[in-house]
Amino acid sequence: MEKLDQEITLKDEERTKCEVWTRVMGYHRPTSSFNIGKKGEFEERKYFKESKCGCSK
């Protein structure tokens, strides 16, 4: 049986870039294609998690 608590370390050349997409004006776009103003707006976004109201049973 292997040890499961070993730390995995990747070298920089083994890593791949993670592309982030978001929904803008009804369609999805990668954030890498944003201009400087849209990148600023994206960074200022506030995220929330909507909770159930408990009205329906």
N, C-alpha and C positions, 0 to 999 in steps of 0.2 A: 504494500500500500504506500502511495506517495504522500509526501508532506504537502498539505494544502495551504499552509501559511507562509510559503516562500514568497519573497518579494520578486516581482518581475521588473527588470529594468531594460528599457529600449534605448538603443543608440539613436542619435538624430537622423541618421540615414535610413533607419528602419521605420521611422514614423511617416504617416501620410497626412496631408492637410484635410481637415474636416470642413466641408463646405456647409455653411448655414443658409437655409432658405427661409423666407417669411412671406406671408400673404400681404400683398399691397394692392389696393384698389380692385379687389376681386380676383386676382390671379397671383400665382407664386413666382417669386424671383429670388436668385441668390443675392445675399447681402454684399458680396464682392463686387456686384455691378452697380451699387449705389454711388451717387455723387456725394460730395462732402457734406452737403446739407441733410440728405436723407440718412447718411451714416450717423450724423449727430442725433437726428430724431429717433433712430432705432436704439441708440445707446440710452436715451432718456425715457424709453418706454417703462411703464410700471406693469408688472405681471400680477395677476390675482388668480385665486382658485375659487370658483363659484361653489357655494355649498347648497345643499338641498334645504328647502324651506320647511319641509315636514308637513305640507298641506295635504298631499295625497297619501292615502294608505292602502 
